[in-house]
Amino acid sequence: MINDVKKTAELKMQKSLEVFKNDLNKVRTGRAHTGILDHVMVDYYGSPVPIAQVASVNLIDSRTIGVQPWEKPMLAKIEKAIRDCDLGLNPASMGDLIRVPMPMLTEERRRDLIKVVRSEAEGARVAVRNVRRDANNDLKTLLKDKDITEDDDRRTQDDVQKLTDKYIAEIDKALAAKETDLMAV
C-alpha cells in the first residue's frame, strides 16, 4: 500500500514535469524549432486538427520553419491558422511551401515571455505540491484505517517530501535554462 502511494505520487509528479517542459517548448525564442507550431490547429473539412496532421513541418534554416501541406487546398487554411495563433508569426506562401520566418525578439518581449515562463513554472510547482498533498491524504486515510503504523506514515511522508523537492528542483532547473535561452540574443 505504501509503495503504491509513493509510486503513484512519483508518476503524477513526473507527468507534471513533462507537461511543464512541453509548455516551455511552446514559448518561442529567437531561433526556429518545429515544436512552436505543435499546438496550432487547422480547420480540416470542418474539424480542427493539429498542423502536423495536414502538413509536414521542418526547419529550412535556423530562423525559418517550412510547412509543406499534403493537399493543395489546405495552403491558405494553414497560413491563416499560423497567422491567427498568438505566436506573432507572419507566414508567407512560396508556391506550395509556407515559409514561417522567426522575427527577432525585442528586450520588452523577452521580459514578457520570461513572466509567462515563470507563471508556467509556478503552475507546475503547484501541481507537484497538490500531488504531495493527495499522497499525504492517502497516507492519513491508511493510518486512520490502521493499515499502516505511525512510523510508516512519517517515513513515507518524508519520502514523498523528498520526491516533491526533487521535482521542484527539476522545474527550477528547466525554468533557469529557458530564461537563459530567452535572454540570449
N, C-alpha and C positions, 0 to 999 in steps of 0.2 A: 504493500500500500504506500509506504513512504517513498519507495523508488518510483512508483507511478506518479506521485505528486511532483517529485523532482524532475523526472523525465518530461512530463507534460509542461512544466514551467520552462524548462530549457528549450523545448521545441517552440513554444509560443514566443519566448524572448528572441530566439534565432529568427523566427518569421518576422518579428517587428524590426529587427536589424536589417533583414533583406528588403523589406518594404521601404525602409528609410534610404538605403543605398540606391534602390530603384528610383525613388523620388529625387535623389540628388542628381541622377543622370539626366533627368528632365530639365534641370536648371542649366541653361546654356552658358558656356564660357565663350571666349573669342574663337576657339577652334571648333571645327565642324566634327560632329560624330553622328552616326545614324540613329542612335538612341533618342535623339532630340525629337524625332518625328514619330516615335512609338505610340504616343497617345493621341495623335491626330486621327480623327475619324472622318471617313469619306462616305458620301451618300452613294451607295451602290444599288441602283434599282430600287430605291425606297427604303433601304435599311442601312444604318450606319455601321461601317466596318473599319478596322484599323487599316492604315495606309499600306502596311506590309502585305495585306491580303489582296490588293488590287494592283500593286506595282512592286518592282524591285528597287530597293533603296541602297545606294552605295556612295562612297566618297570619290569625288573627282580629284580633288586635291585637299590640302589641309584646311582650306577655308570655304569649300564648296561641296554641297551634297547633290548628288544626281538622283532623280526619281524617274524611272522608266516604266510607264503604265503598260499593263499587259493588253489592254484594249484601247484603241484609239479614242473612242468617245469619252473615256474617263479622264483625258488630259485636262480639260477645263475644270472638271469637278475636283480633281486632286489639287490643282493650282489654287482654286478658290478655298478649299479646306485648309491648305497650308497658310494662305494669306489671312484667313479668319481666325486661326488659332492664336492664342495670346502670347506667341513667342517673338513677335516683332520681326518676322521674316518676310522677305519680298521675293517670291519665286518668279522665274522668267522662263517661258517656253522657248525651246530652240528645236523646231521640228517635232520629233516625237519624244524628246527628253526635256524634263523640267530641271533647270539649274536653280539651286537654292543657296545663294551666297550668304555667308555669315558676316553681318556687319560688325565693325569694331565696337566694343563696349566703352561707353563714357565712364568717367570716375563716379558720377552720380548713379548711373545704372548699376555699376558694380556694387556700390554700397546698398542699393535697394535689394539686389539679388542676395547679398550676404544676410540682410534682415530676413528674407524669405527662407534661406537655408537654415538660419538659427531657429526660426519658428518651427520648421520641419523637424529639426533635431530635438527641440523641446517636446514636440508631439510624440516622437519616438521614445524619449525618456519616460514620458507619462505612460505610454503603452507598456513599457518594461516594468514600471512600478506597479501598474494595475495587475500585471501577471503575478508579481510578487505578492500583492495583497490577496489575490484569489488563491494562490498556493497556501498562504498563511491561514486563510479562512478554512480551506480544506483540512489543514492540519488541526485547527481548533475543533472542527467537527469530529475528526478521528479521535482526538483526545477526549472530547465530551462523551463520545460513544464508547470510551475505554478500549479502543482498538490499538492505541499506542500509549507509551508511557510519557511522562513529562520530560524525561531526559531525551527521549527520541524526538519529541516535539521541538525542544530547544535546539538540539543538534541539527535537525532538518531545517529549522528556521535560519540558523547560521549558514547552512549550505545554500539555501535559497538567496540569502542576502549576498553571499559571495558571487553567486551567478548574476544577480542584479548588478553588482558593482562591475563585474567583468563586461557585461553587455553595455552598460552605460559608458564605460571606458572606450569600448569599440565605437559607439556612436560619437563620442567626443573626438576620437581619432579621425573618423571619416569626415566629421564636420571641419576639423582643422585642415585636413587635406583639401577639401572643397573650397574653403576660404582662401587658402594659399593659391589654389588654381584660379579662383575668380580675380584675385588681386594681381596675378601675373599679367604683364602687358604683352 
